[in-house]
Amino acid sequence: MISYQSEDIKLPKIEKRLYNNWIKTVAQSYGKKVGSVAYVFCSDERLLEVNRQFLGHDYFTDIITFDDCEDNVLNGDIMISVDTVRRNAEEYGVTFENELRRVIIHGILHLCGQNDKTPAEFDEMKQKENIALALFNEISK
């Protein structure tokens, strides 16, 4: 089950059936099945608080993924700062919706085992995000 929640902001508009189908399709392409994945959309301030509390990091970020996967079943909480997504969309010259999709699938890729800590991993993550975004464009037609 995939759920979409908000903590201290209005929930972004998401076509749940379309997104759920896309997320499950991406997960299947990595040999994974979606179990329980909760997306929590929040403000910069809330995500900074979580970043400090759970990761000991004192900086803003667009996403934090809490992995609770078991074998090939994806389980976890994915927290997304809508404020940072909006700023990044402006900075990168893309729509808010496109950047939000990128971050949504970024969390799933983390749950599938993809890391982005080294430059090589970061580049690989971007390539996989682009493949997943292209898939979204195909299934949303």
URMO-V55761 format. One record per helix or strand of 3 or more residues. SS is the DSSP state (H for helix, E for strand). FROM is the first residue (numbers start at 1). TO is the last residue. Records with the same first field share a line. If there is no record, write none. Layout:
# URMO-V55761
SS = FROM-TO  FROM-TO
This chain:
# URMO-V55761
E = 2-6  33-42  63-67  73-81
H = 16-29  44-55  82-92  96-111  119-139
